[in-house]
Amino acid sequence: MRPARALVRGAVAALALSTAFAGAAEPGPRAYGDRPSVAQLTALGRAMFNDPGLSAGGRLACASCHDPATAFGPNAHTPSPFADADPGHAGTRAIPSLRYAQFAGRFTEHTVDDEETHGADGGPTGGFTWDGRADTAREQARIPLFDAREMGNADEAALARRVAAAPYAARFRQAFSPPGCDVFGDAKQVVAWVALAFEVYEQAPEFAPFDSRYDRFLAGRATLSPAERRGLALYRDAAKGNCETCHPSRRSSSGRAPLFTDAGFIAVGAPRRADLPPLDPSLRSPVASRARGAEVDLGLCRAGRTGLADDPSFCGRFRTPTLRNVALRASFFHNGSVHSLRDAVAFYATRDTDPARWYPRRADGGVHAYDDLPPGSVPYVDREVPFEPLPDGRPRLDDAEIDDLVAFLRTLTDADAAPAAAR
């Protein structure tokens, strides 16, 4: 795994290089001699990350949803999906942690990795957000800045004005202004530098500490309890938890620490959130009622990438999140429909053996399985182990085994976030 500092320098170099090819219509930011330095980008990125003044309402910062104390994910007081007093701000997707996100890589439709996929096509991989629509952290950063349900900036000029009025405006001007010019004279450049500063800050050491108790166990500096060891064995057992397939837990052959995600895309058929209107079964198109939450979230096939919308097998797929710091989460899956870690593990074990536990009943009394997907997407829901029942119909994991798996997953909490996990 490359050090974060090397990635930062690569990001700055790539931005400077891209300027030469960007064209006059929308030039990208570039370096001016020895500025901006990595230290300047990081410091300004950190200041802006914690600044609610960058939102239209003046109350929502990046850190409001990505709290450093909870591994840059939502804290106990942050609804996930995000919501506030304004019904128009109700989000549709669970808030992810930004920790370890820097290793996501660019989206590719076909992944071939000798170590992970043994030369076979591993399918779509990478990108940022639940549907992989952004290729870089700086592209991802623009989304909440301008989303009306989040920070709500009307346009680039509005955001540039807020940066110019911020306490760090003088430092921003000094770091990013071209020789003899003022960066605040060009709103596009201001926004480009804001996005790059976020990307560089998100490669700082606090975003990838690799210091969980499991990391210390791999290094021979900590032990696991009997329950945690049983959980690890179940996690890696292809006939039981089978978690290893999508969430690798072993070091790579080069010694790289495990990221606990393959960054692939999978349709797990998460239940629809209980507070949303049910999908209308009489409609062929993937819509619900006209009430709030009307459009069903189809994930990858609606990410805006060329060709993906035409392939129904991509619908309902979402990017596999890292399981690092999973014990800190208060909501699970892309839509935040499950609210405890134990329930999330139990869902994998009993989704298809006890569907009534997770899905509502239809008017005829039958269970409406996969109720957050239109009928055309249901055939592409994953049904491999642990979803696949045992030959006698029992789930792959019993209650005691689910408890052991949860015990192991709690070892993945980073040291600085452990106090939050204990609450």
C-alpha positions as CSV (number, residue, x, y, z in Angstrom):
1,M,0.0,0.0,0.0
2,R,1.5,3.3,-1.0
3,P,2.0,5.9,1.8
4,A,-0.6,8.6,1.9
5,R,2.0,11.3,1.2
6,A,2.9,9.6,-2.1
7,L,-0.8,9.6,-3.1
8,V,-1.1,13.3,-2.2
9,R,1.9,14.2,-4.3
10,G,0.4,12.2,-7.1
11,A,-2.9,14.0,-6.9
12,V,-1.2,17.4,-7.0
13,A,1.0,16.4,-9.9
14,A,-1.9,15.0,-11.8
15,L,-3.9,18.2,-11.3
16,A,-1.0,20.4,-12.5
17,L,-0.4,18.1,-15.5
18,S,-4.1,18.1,-16.5
19,T,-4.1,21.9,-16.8
20,A,-2.1,21.7,-20.0
21,F,-4.8,19.6,-21.6
22,A,-7.9,21.0,-20.0
23,G,-8.5,23.8,-22.6
24,A,-9.3,27.4,-22.0
25,A,-13.0,26.8,-21.3
26,E,-12.5,25.2,-17.9
27,P,-8.8,25.2,-16.8
28,G,-7.9,23.0,-13.8
29,P,-5.9,24.2,-10.8
30,R,-2.1,24.1,-11.1
31,A,0.9,24.5,-8.9
32,Y,2.8,27.8,-8.8
33,G,6.4,27.1,-7.9
34,D,6.4,25.6,-4.4
35,R,2.8,26.3,-3.7
36,P,0.4,25.1,-2.9
37,S,2.3,22.7,-0.7
38,V,0.9,19.4,0.6
39,A,0.8,21.0,4.1
40,Q,-1.2,24.0,2.8
41,L,-3.7,21.7,1.0
42,T,-4.1,19.5,4.0
43,A,-4.6,22.4,6.5
44,L,-7.1,24.2,4.2
45,G,-8.9,20.9,3.5
46,R,-9.2,20.3,7.3
47,A,-10.5,23.8,7.9
48,M,-13.1,23.6,5.2
49,F,-14.1,20.1,6.2
50,N,-15.1,21.5,9.7
51,D,-16.7,24.7,8.4
52,P,-20.5,24.9,8.4
53,G,-20.2,28.3,6.7
54,L,-19.7,26.5,3.4
55,S,-23.3,25.3,3.4
56,A,-26.2,27.5,2.2
57,G,-27.9,27.3,5.6
58,G,-24.6,28.0,7.5
59,R,-25.2,25.0,9.8
60,L,-23.9,21.9,8.0
61,A,-20.2,21.0,7.6
62,C,-18.7,17.9,6.1
63,A,-17.8,16.9,9.7
64,S,-21.5,17.1,10.6
65,C,-22.1,13.8,8.8
66,H,-18.5,12.6,8.8
67,D,-17.4,13.0,12.4
68,P,-13.7,12.5,13.1
69,A,-14.6,11.0,16.5
70,T,-16.5,8.2,14.8
71,A,-14.0,7.3,12.0
72,F,-15.4,10.1,9.8
73,G,-18.8,8.6,9.7
74,P,-22.1,9.7,11.3
75,N,-22.2,9.9,15.1
76,A,-25.0,8.8,17.4
77,H,-26.9,12.1,16.8
78,T,-26.6,12.2,13.0
79,P,-29.5,10.6,11.2
80,S,-28.3,8.2,8.5
81,P,-29.7,8.7,5.8
82,F,-29.3,12.4,6.6
83,A,-32.4,14.3,7.6
84,D,-33.1,17.6,9.4
85,A,-36.2,19.8,10.1
86,D,-36.6,20.5,6.4
87,P,-38.5,17.6,4.6
88,G,-36.8,18.6,1.4
89,H,-33.4,17.7,2.9
90,A,-34.3,14.1,3.6
91,G,-31.5,11.9,2.2
92,T,-32.0,8.5,0.6
93,R,-28.7,6.8,1.3
94,A,-26.8,5.9,4.4
95,I,-23.9,8.1,5.3
96,P,-20.6,6.2,4.7
97,S,-17.4,6.6,6.6
98,L,-14.6,8.4,4.7
99,R,-11.9,6.5,6.5
100,Y,-9.9,4.3,4.1
101,A,-12.0,5.7,1.1
102,Q,-8.7,7.0,-0.5
103,F,-7.9,3.4,-1.6
104,A,-11.2,3.0,-3.6
105,G,-9.5,3.5,-7.0
106,R,-11.2,4.6,-10.2
107,F,-14.3,2.8,-11.5
108,T,-13.7,0.0,-14.0
109,E,-16.4,-2.1,-15.5
110,H,-14.1,-5.1,-15.8
111,T,-11.6,-6.0,-13.0
112,V,-8.9,-8.6,-13.5
113,D,-6.6,-9.1,-10.5
114,D,-4.3,-12.2,-10.3
115,E,-4.3,-12.1,-6.5
116,E,-7.9,-11.4,-5.8
117,T,-9.8,-12.8,-8.8
118,H,-7.1,-15.3,-10.1
119,G,-7.3,-13.8,-13.6
120,A,-11.1,-14.0,-13.9
121,D,-13.2,-10.9,-14.7
122,G,-14.3,-9.6,-11.3
123,G,-16.8,-7.3,-12.8
124,P,-17.4,-3.6,-11.9
125,T,-15.1,-2.2,-9.2
126,G,-14.1,1.0,-7.6
127,G,-15.3,4.6,-7.7
128,F,-16.6,6.8,-4.9
129,T,-20.2,6.9,-3.5
130,W,-22.5,3.9,-3.1
131,D,-22.9,3.7,-6.9
132,G,-19.4,4.5,-7.9
133,R,-20.3,7.6,-9.9
134,A,-17.2,9.6,-9.0
135,D,-13.7,8.5,-9.9
136,T,-11.8,10.6,-7.4
137,A,-12.4,12.1,-4.0
138,R,-12.3,15.6,-5.5
139,E,-15.2,14.6,-7.8
140,Q,-17.1,13.1,-4.9
141,A,-16.6,16.2,-2.8
142,R,-18.5,18.3,-5.3
143,I,-21.6,16.2,-4.8
144,P,-22.6,17.2,-1.3
145,L,-21.4,20.8,-1.8
146,F,-24.1,21.4,-4.5
147,D,-26.8,18.9,-3.6
148,A,-29.9,20.7,-2.5
149,R,-30.5,18.0,0.2
150,E,-27.1,18.6,1.7
151,M,-24.9,21.7,1.7
152,G,-27.1,23.3,-0.9
153,N,-24.8,25.7,-2.8
154,A,-26.7,27.1,-5.8
155,D,-23.7,27.3,-8.0
156,E,-19.9,27.7,-8.1
157,A,-20.2,31.5,-7.5
158,A,-22.2,30.9,-4.3
159,L,-19.6,28.6,-2.9
160,A,-16.7,30.8,-3.9
161,R,-18.4,33.7,-2.0
162,R,-18.6,31.6,1.1
163,V,-15.0,30.6,0.9
164,A,-14.0,34.3,0.4
165,A,-15.9,35.2,3.6
166,A,-14.4,32.3,5.7
167,P,-11.8,32.9,8.5
168,Y,-9.2,31.1,6.3
169,A,-9.8,33.1,3.2
170,A,-6.4,34.9,3.4
171,R,-4.6,31.6,3.6
172,F,-6.7,30.3,0.7
173,R,-5.8,33.3,-1.4
174,Q,-2.1,33.1,-0.6
175,A,-1.9,29.3,-1.4
176,F,-3.9,29.3,-4.6
177,S,-3.7,32.7,-6.4
178,P,-1.8,32.8,-9.7
179,P,1.1,35.2,-9.7
180,G,-0.2,38.8,-9.8
181,C,-3.9,37.6,-9.6
182,D,-6.5,36.8,-7.0
183,V,-8.0,33.3,-7.0
184,F,-11.3,34.7,-5.8
185,G,-11.7,36.4,-9.2
186,D,-12.4,33.0,-10.8
187,A,-15.2,30.9,-9.1
188,K,-14.4,27.8,-11.1
189,Q,-10.8,27.9,-9.8
190,V,-12.0,28.4,-6.2
191,V,-14.2,25.3,-6.4
192,A,-11.5,23.3,-8.1
193,W,-9.1,24.1,-5.3
194,V,-11.7,23.4,-2.6
195,A,-12.3,20.0,-4.1
196,L,-8.6,19.2,-4.4
197,A,-7.9,20.4,-0.8
198,F,-10.6,18.0,0.4
199,E,-9.0,15.1,-1.6
200,V,-5.6,15.8,-0.2
201,Y,-6.9,16.2,3.4
202,E,-8.7,12.9,3.1
203,Q,-5.3,11.3,2.4
204,A,-3.9,12.5,5.7
205,P,-2.8,9.9,8.3
206,E,-6.0,10.2,10.3
207,F,-8.0,8.8,7.4
208,A,-6.0,5.5,7.3
209,P,-4.5,4.7,10.7
210,F,-4.7,0.8,10.3
211,D,-4.5,0.5,14.1
212,S,-7.5,-1.6,15.1
213,R,-7.1,-4.5,17.5
214,Y,-7.3,-6.8,14.5
215,D,-4.3,-5.0,12.9
216,R,-2.4,-5.4,16.0
217,F,-3.4,-9.1,16.0
218,L,-2.0,-9.5,12.5
219,A,1.2,-7.9,13.7
220,G,1.5,-10.3,16.6
221,R,0.9,-7.5,19.2
222,A,-2.6,-8.4,20.3
223,T,-4.7,-11.5,20.9
224,L,-8.3,-12.4,20.1
225,S,-10.8,-13.8,22.5
226,P,-12.2,-17.3,21.9
227,A,-15.4,-15.8,20.5
228,E,-13.5,-13.5,18.2
229,R,-11.3,-16.3,16.9
230,R,-14.4,-18.4,16.2
231,G,-15.9,-15.4,14.5
232,L,-12.8,-15.0,12.3
233,A,-13.0,-18.7,11.3
234,L,-16.7,-18.3,10.4
235,Y,-15.9,-15.1,8.5
236,R,-13.3,-17.0,6.3
237,D,-15.3,-20.2,5.9
238,A,-16.7,-20.4,2.4
239,A,-19.5,-22.6,3.6
240,K,-20.6,-20.5,6.6
241,G,-20.1,-16.7,6.6
242,N,-18.2,-16.5,3.3
243,C,-17.4,-12.8,4.2
244,E,-13.9,-13.1,2.8
245,T,-15.2,-13.2,-0.8
246,C,-16.2,-9.5,-0.7
247,H,-14.4,-8.3,2.4
248,P,-10.8,-9.7,2.3
249,S,-9.3,-10.0,5.8
250,R,-5.8,-11.3,5.0
251,R,-2.7,-9.3,4.1
252,S,-1.8,-9.3,0.5
253,S,1.3,-11.2,-0.8
254,S,3.2,-7.9,-0.7
255,G,2.2,-7.4,3.0
256,R,-0.4,-4.8,2.4
257,A,-2.9,-4.5,5.2
258,P,-6.5,-5.7,4.3
259,L,-9.0,-3.1,3.4
260,F,-12.0,-5.4,4.2
261,T,-13.6,-4.6,0.8
262,D,-13.0,-5.6,-2.7
263,A,-14.7,-2.4,-3.9
264,G,-17.0,-4.5,-6.0
265,F,-20.7,-4.1,-6.6
266,I,-23.4,-6.5,-5.3
267,A,-27.2,-6.6,-5.0
268,V,-28.1,-7.9,-1.6
269,G,-31.8,-7.0,-1.7
270,A,-31.8,-4.9,1.4
271,P,-35.3,-4.2,2.7
272,R,-37.0,-1.0,1.9
273,R,-36.9,1.6,4.6
274,A,-40.0,1.4,6.7
275,D,-40.6,5.2,6.6
276,L,-41.0,5.2,2.8
277,P,-44.1,4.4,0.8
278,P,-44.1,0.9,-0.7
279,L,-43.3,0.4,-4.4
280,D,-46.4,0.4,-6.6
281,P,-46.6,-3.3,-7.9
282,S,-48.9,-2.2,-10.8
283,L,-46.2,-0.1,-12.4
284,R,-43.5,-1.5,-14.6
285,S,-41.2,1.4,-14.2
286,P,-39.2,1.5,-11.0
287,V,-41.2,4.1,-9.1
288,A,-43.2,4.2,-5.9
289,S,-46.1,6.4,-5.0
290,R,-45.8,10.2,-5.5
291,A,-45.0,10.7,-1.9
292,R,-41.6,11.3,-0.5
293,G,-39.1,8.6,-1.5
294,A,-40.9,8.1,-4.8
295,E,-38.0,6.8,-6.9
296,V,-36.5,3.5,-6.1
297,D,-32.7,3.5,-5.8
298,L,-31.2,1.2,-8.5
299,G,-27.6,2.0,-7.7
300,L,-24.9,1.1,-10.3
301,C,-27.2,1.1,-13.4
302,R,-28.3,4.7,-12.5
303,A,-24.8,6.0,-11.8
304,G,-24.7,8.0,-15.1
305,R,-21.9,5.9,-16.6
306,T,-22.1,5.1,-20.3
307,G,-23.6,1.7,-21.1
308,L,-24.5,0.7,-17.5
309,A,-28.1,1.8,-17.8
310,D,-28.8,-0.6,-20.6
311,D,-27.7,-3.7,-18.6
312,P,-30.4,-4.8,-16.1
313,S,-27.8,-7.0,-14.3
314,F,-26.3,-3.8,-12.9
315,C,-29.5,-2.6,-11.3
316,G,-29.8,-3.0,-7.6
317,R,-26.0,-3.2,-7.2
318,F,-24.1,-1.1,-4.7
319,R,-20.5,-0.8,-3.8
320,T,-19.2,-3.1,-1.1
321,P,-18.3,-0.9,1.9
322,T,-15.2,-1.6,4.1
323,L,-16.0,-3.4,7.3
324,R,-13.4,-1.4,9.1
325,N,-15.2,0.5,11.9
326,V,-18.4,-1.3,11.1
327,A,-19.3,-1.5,14.8
328,L,-19.6,2.3,14.9
329,R,-22.5,2.3,12.4
330,A,-26.1,2.9,13.4
331,S,-27.5,2.0,10.0
332,F,-26.5,-0.5,7.4
333,F,-26.8,-1.1,3.7
334,H,-27.0,1.6,1.0
335,N,-30.5,2.7,2.3
336,G,-29.8,2.5,6.0
337,S,-32.8,0.2,6.5
338,V,-31.2,-2.1,9.2
339,H,-30.1,-0.5,12.5
340,S,-27.8,-2.9,14.4
341,L,-24.7,-4.8,13.5
342,R,-26.2,-8.0,14.7
343,D,-29.3,-7.5,12.6
344,A,-27.1,-6.8,9.5
345,V,-25.2,-10.1,10.0
346,A,-28.5,-11.9,10.7
347,F,-29.9,-10.5,7.5
348,Y,-27.2,-12.3,5.4
349,A,-28.0,-15.6,7.2
350,T,-31.8,-15.5,7.2
351,R,-32.9,-13.3,4.3
352,D,-34.0,-16.3,2.3
353,T,-34.8,-18.8,5.1
354,D,-37.0,-16.3,7.1
355,P,-38.0,-13.5,4.7
356,A,-40.9,-12.4,6.8
357,R,-38.4,-11.2,9.4
358,W,-37.1,-8.6,6.9
359,Y,-39.8,-7.9,4.4
360,P,-43.5,-6.8,4.6
361,R,-46.5,-8.9,3.6
362,R,-48.6,-8.3,0.6
363,A,-52.4,-8.0,0.8
364,D,-52.7,-11.7,0.0
365,G,-50.6,-12.6,3.0
366,G,-47.5,-13.6,1.0
367,V,-44.1,-12.0,1.8
368,H,-43.0,-9.2,-0.5
369,A,-39.3,-10.3,-0.7
370,Y,-36.8,-7.8,-2.1
371,D,-39.4,-5.1,-1.6
372,D,-37.0,-2.2,-2.5
373,L,-36.5,-3.4,-6.0
374,P,-38.7,-3.5,-9.1
375,P,-39.5,-7.1,-10.3
376,G,-37.1,-6.8,-13.2
377,S,-34.1,-6.4,-10.8
378,V,-34.9,-9.3,-8.6
379,P,-33.3,-12.0,-10.7
380,Y,-29.9,-10.3,-10.2
381,V,-30.0,-10.3,-6.3
382,D,-27.0,-12.3,-4.9
383,R,-28.0,-15.7,-3.6
384,E,-24.6,-17.3,-2.8
385,V,-23.5,-18.3,0.6
386,P,-24.3,-17.1,3.2
387,F,-27.7,-16.3,1.6
388,E,-28.0,-19.8,0.2
389,P,-29.6,-22.1,2.8
390,L,-28.2,-25.4,3.9
391,P,-29.5,-28.4,2.0
392,D,-32.1,-29.0,4.8
393,G,-33.3,-25.4,4.6
394,R,-31.6,-24.1,7.7
395,P,-29.6,-20.9,7.6
396,R,-25.8,-21.1,7.2
397,L,-25.3,-19.4,10.6
398,D,-27.1,-20.1,13.8
399,D,-27.6,-17.5,16.6
400,A,-24.4,-18.4,18.5
401,E,-22.4,-18.1,15.3
402,I,-23.9,-14.8,14.5
403,D,-22.8,-13.6,17.9
404,D,-19.3,-14.8,17.3
405,L,-19.1,-13.1,13.9
406,V,-20.3,-9.8,15.5
407,A,-17.6,-10.2,18.2
408,F,-14.9,-10.5,15.5
409,L,-16.3,-7.5,13.6
410,R,-15.9,-5.4,16.7
411,T,-12.1,-5.9,16.5
412,L,-12.0,-3.9,13.4
413,T,-12.6,-0.6,15.2
414,D,-9.7,1.8,15.0
415,A,-8.0,2.7,18.3
416,D,-9.1,6.4,18.3
417,A,-12.7,5.5,17.7
418,A,-12.9,2.7,20.3
419,P,-14.4,5.0,23.0
420,A,-17.3,5.7,20.6
421,A,-17.8,2.0,19.8
422,A,-18.0,1.3,23.5
423,R,-20.9,3.6,24.1
